[in-house]
Amino acid sequence: MKRRIIVFLQIAMLLLMCFPAIASADSTPTITMSLSKTTASVGDSITASGTTASGAWVPLKVVDEAGNIVVFDATKANMNGSYSIAFKVPTGASGSLTVVAGEGGDVVNKDLEVKTGPGTGSPAAGWRRWRRWFRGTETGYLYNRVCYGQSKSRRDNQPRR
């Protein structure tokens, strides 16, 4: 009689151990993600934020069209399950990037388009824009006048006839 009870308890324990595995296999992903921008240029800062289980680690990777990982980062979700990861679009990135958050079967993907063209992604382009703006200001005029002896326009610098 004791033996039957022990065997019954062992079988019951084995069955109870199997149910959580079966229940978790059918569950839907619990992670969500949104991007601050869906279109960006090289060097732009993008924030991926969303929700997951409280205190869970959230790995984030950005994959290019060739399947190369160009950005990898991870953070831990807060007590409410919210997370936020900021990254910059790396140099050399173009076309479509896929932002992946999560691990195992609990992942979410979002697409990020990288703009290419004249004046995008080049630090020199930003410097040229700033220099053009600075030259048009009164401070820029005074700087050029003091440092280079120039006035506002080239016509003013030419000798009078």
C-alpha positions in Angstrom: 0.0 0.0 0.0 2.8 2.4 0.9 4.5 1.6 -2.3 1.4 2.5 -4.4 1.2 5.9 -2.7 4.8 6.6 -3.3 4.5 5.7 -7.0 1.4 7.8 -7.3 3.1 10.8 -5.7 6.1 10.4 -8.0 3.9 10.3 -11.1 2.0 13.3 -9.9 5.2 15.2 -9.4 6.5 14.4 -12.8 3.2 15.6 -14.4 3.3 18.8 -12.4 6.8 19.5 -13.6 5.8 19.1 -17.2 2.8 21.5 -17.2 4.8 24.8 -16.8 7.0 23.8 -19.8 3.9 23.1 -21.9 2.2 26.4 -20.8 5.3 28.5 -21.6 5.8 26.9 -25.1 2.3 28.1 -26.2 2.7 31.7 -24.8 2.9 34.7 -27.1 5.9 37.0 -27.0 5.7 39.4 -24.0 8.1 42.0 -25.3 7.1 45.1 -27.2 9.3 47.8 -28.9 8.9 51.1 -30.6 11.6 53.2 -32.3 11.9 57.0 -31.9 12.4 57.2 -35.7 11.8 54.9 -38.6 14.0 56.8 -41.0 17.4 58.2 -40.0 20.8 59.3 -41.3 24.2 58.1 -40.3 25.1 59.4 -36.9 21.4 60.0 -35.8 20.5 58.9 -32.3 17.6 56.4 -32.2 15.8 55.2 -29.0 14.3 51.8 -28.8 11.8 51.5 -26.0 9.1 49.2 -24.9 7.9 46.8 -22.2 8.7 43.3 -21.1 8.7 41.3 -17.9 9.7 43.2 -14.8 13.5 43.0 -14.2 14.2 41.1 -17.4 17.4 41.7 -19.4 16.6 43.0 -22.9 19.4 42.5 -25.5 19.1 44.7 -28.6 20.9 44.2 -31.8 20.8 46.1 -35.1 21.4 43.9 -38.2 22.2 45.2 -41.7 20.9 43.7 -45.0 23.9 41.3 -45.2 23.1 39.9 -41.8 26.0 41.6 -40.0 25.4 42.9 -36.4 26.3 46.6 -36.5 25.1 47.6 -33.0 24.7 45.4 -29.9 23.5 46.6 -26.5 21.5 45.4 -23.5 19.7 46.8 -20.6 17.5 45.6 -17.7 13.8 46.5 -17.5 12.7 48.5 -14.5 10.1 47.4 -12.0 7.2 48.3 -14.3 8.8 46.3 -17.2 9.7 49.4 -19.2 13.1 49.6 -21.0 14.8 52.1 -23.2 18.1 51.8 -25.2 19.6 54.6 -27.2 22.0 53.9 -30.1 23.6 55.9 -33.0 23.3 54.8 -36.6 26.8 53.6 -37.4 28.9 55.0 -40.2 28.8 52.9 -43.3 25.2 51.9 -42.7 22.8 52.2 -45.6 19.6 50.8 -46.8 17.4 48.9 -44.4 18.4 47.9 -40.9 16.5 45.5 -38.7 16.3 46.3 -35.0 15.8 43.2 -32.9 15.0 43.2 -29.1 14.6 40.2 -26.9 16.0 36.7 -26.8 15.0 33.1 -27.6 11.4 32.9 -28.8 10.5 36.2 -27.2 11.7 38.7 -29.8 10.3 41.7 -31.7 11.7 43.2 -34.9 11.3 46.7 -36.3 12.7 48.1 -39.6 14.9 51.3 -39.7 15.6 53.0 -43.1 18.9 54.8 -43.4 18.8 57.8 -45.7 21.7 58.2 -48.1 22.5 61.0 -50.4 24.4 64.3 -50.7 25.0 65.9 -47.3 23.7 63.0 -45.2 26.0 61.1 -42.9 29.1 63.3 -43.3 30.4 65.3 -40.4 31.9 67.7 -42.9 28.4 68.5 -44.2 27.3 69.6 -40.7 30.4 71.8 -40.4 29.7 73.4 -43.8 26.1 74.2 -42.8 27.3 75.7 -39.5 30.0 77.7 -41.2 27.5 79.1 -43.8 25.2 80.1 -41.0 28.0 81.7 -38.9 29.3 83.8 -41.8 25.8 85.3 -42.2 25.7 86.5 -38.6 27.0 89.8 -37.2 29.6 87.8 -35.1 30.7 86.1 -38.3 31.1 89.4 -40.0 33.2 90.8 -37.2 35.3 87.7 -37.0 36.1 87.9 -40.7 36.7 91.6 -40.5 39.1 91.4 -37.6 40.9 88.1 -38.5 41.1 88.5 -42.3 40.4 92.1 -42.9 37.3 91.2 -44.9 34.0 93.0 -45.1 30.6 91.5 -45.7 30.9 90.9 -49.4 33.7 90.4 -51.9 32.6 93.4 -53.8 33.4 95.6 -50.8 37.0 94.1 -50.7 37.8 95.0 -54.3 39.6 98.2 -55.0 37.5 101.1 -56.3 38.0 102.1 -59.9 
